[in-house]
Amino acid sequence: MSRILATPQIEIDKAIKEMIQQQPERCTIVHCRFFTKELCGVRIWPNTFLTEDNGRKCKLIKAFNISLMPGWTEHFVVNDFIRFTLVFEGLSKPCAFFHLQEEIPEAYAFYSKEIKRNTTDVYLTEVFC
């Protein structure tokens, strides 16, 4: 099992720009904050989606500062939360709101509250388990 040590601050602007330039279609970027008071290992499963208000699911394309399952990323906690960024397929034009949903066969899946669509398709949200 691989382990990665995450940086306290996310320095991904250049990495996201490069990745988006290589994408043939639109992307949706979700900067996530997960509140915890202790050093912890986190990971995201590939079957994590943005679920639109009409039920359509946007697939995860890339994760920054968090490992994909089966790996783990150990985070230092800063201001009682850890940060990571997820890049998904673009939302459909009629979508007004969506939520993040990790579909996994065990407890403690990540999810978010409803997120209202904006014109930039870049979001900051809190995630929960």
C-alpha positions as CSV (number, residue, x, y, z in Angstrom):
1,M,0.0,0.0,0.0
2,S,1.5,3.4,-1.0
3,R,1.4,6.4,1.3
4,I,1.9,10.0,0.2
5,L,2.5,13.0,2.5
6,A,0.3,15.9,1.5
7,T,1.4,19.5,1.6
8,P,-0.4,21.8,4.0
9,Q,-1.3,24.3,1.3
10,I,-2.5,23.2,-2.1
11,E,-0.2,24.5,-4.8
12,I,-2.1,23.2,-7.8
13,D,-2.9,26.2,-10.0
14,K,-0.2,25.3,-12.6
15,A,-1.0,21.6,-12.5
16,I,-4.7,22.3,-13.0
17,K,-4.1,24.7,-15.8
18,E,-1.9,22.2,-17.6
19,M,-4.4,19.4,-17.1
20,I,-7.3,21.5,-18.4
21,Q,-5.4,22.6,-21.5
22,Q,-5.1,18.9,-22.4
23,Q,-8.8,18.2,-21.9
24,P,-10.8,18.3,-25.1
25,E,-14.0,19.2,-23.2
26,R,-15.1,21.4,-20.3
27,C,-14.2,20.5,-16.7
28,T,-15.7,21.2,-13.3
29,I,-13.2,21.9,-10.5
30,V,-14.1,21.3,-6.9
31,H,-11.8,22.5,-4.1
32,C,-12.7,20.4,-1.0
33,R,-12.2,21.1,2.7
34,F,-12.6,18.2,5.1
35,F,-12.8,19.2,8.7
36,T,-10.7,17.1,11.2
37,K,-8.6,18.0,14.2
38,E,-6.1,15.1,13.8
39,L,-3.5,14.0,11.3
40,C,-5.3,11.5,9.1
41,G,-4.9,9.5,6.0
42,V,-7.5,10.1,3.3
43,R,-8.1,8.7,-0.2
44,I,-10.8,9.1,-2.9
45,W,-12.3,6.3,-4.8
46,P,-12.4,6.5,-8.6
47,N,-16.2,6.1,-8.5
48,T,-16.7,9.5,-7.0
49,F,-19.2,11.7,-9.0
50,L,-20.8,15.0,-9.2
51,T,-24.5,14.3,-9.3
52,E,-26.5,16.9,-11.1
53,D,-30.1,18.0,-10.2
54,N,-31.4,15.8,-13.0
55,G,-29.5,12.7,-11.8
56,R,-26.8,12.8,-14.4
57,K,-23.3,11.9,-13.0
58,C,-20.1,13.6,-14.0
59,K,-17.0,11.3,-13.7
60,L,-13.9,12.1,-11.7
61,I,-11.0,12.9,-14.1
62,K,-8.1,13.9,-11.7
63,A,-7.4,14.3,-8.0
64,F,-4.8,16.7,-6.5
65,N,-3.4,16.4,-2.9
66,I,-5.4,13.2,-2.3
67,S,-4.6,9.6,-3.3
68,L,-6.9,7.4,-5.4
69,M,-7.9,4.2,-3.7
70,P,-6.0,1.9,-2.7
71,G,-3.3,4.5,-1.8
72,W,-3.5,6.9,1.2
73,T,-2.4,10.6,1.6
74,E,-1.5,11.7,5.1
75,H,-2.4,15.3,5.7
76,F,-1.2,17.8,8.2
77,V,-4.3,19.6,9.6
78,V,-4.2,23.4,9.1
79,N,-7.1,25.4,10.7
80,D,-8.9,22.2,11.6
81,F,-9.3,21.0,8.0
82,I,-7.4,19.4,5.1
83,R,-7.7,20.5,1.5
84,F,-7.7,18.7,-1.8
85,T,-9.0,19.3,-5.3
86,L,-11.0,17.1,-7.6
87,V,-11.5,17.7,-11.4
88,F,-14.6,16.2,-13.0
89,E,-16.2,16.1,-16.4
90,G,-18.1,19.3,-17.3
91,L,-21.6,19.9,-15.9
92,S,-24.5,19.9,-18.4
93,K,-25.7,23.3,-19.5
94,P,-29.2,23.1,-17.8
95,C,-27.7,22.0,-14.5
96,A,-28.6,24.5,-11.7
97,F,-27.1,22.6,-8.7
98,F,-25.3,19.4,-7.9
99,H,-23.6,17.5,-5.1
100,L,-20.4,15.4,-4.7
101,Q,-21.0,11.8,-4.0
102,E,-18.5,9.0,-3.4
103,E,-20.0,5.6,-4.1
104,I,-18.0,3.0,-2.2
105,P,-18.7,-0.5,-0.7
106,E,-17.8,0.6,2.8
107,A,-18.7,3.2,5.5
108,Y,-17.4,6.8,5.5
109,A,-17.9,7.8,1.9
110,F,-17.3,11.5,1.0
111,Y,-20.3,13.6,0.1
112,S,-21.2,17.3,0.0
113,K,-24.2,19.4,0.5
114,E,-26.0,20.8,-2.5
115,I,-23.7,23.1,-4.5
116,K,-25.3,25.9,-6.6
117,R,-23.9,26.2,-10.1
118,N,-21.9,29.3,-11.0
119,T,-20.5,30.7,-14.3
120,T,-16.9,29.6,-13.7
121,D,-17.5,25.9,-12.8
122,V,-14.9,26.3,-10.1
123,Y,-16.2,25.6,-6.5
124,L,-15.1,25.5,-2.9
125,T,-17.1,23.1,-0.8
126,E,-17.0,21.2,2.5
127,V,-17.1,17.4,2.3
128,F,-18.3,15.1,5.0
129,C,-18.2,11.3,5.7
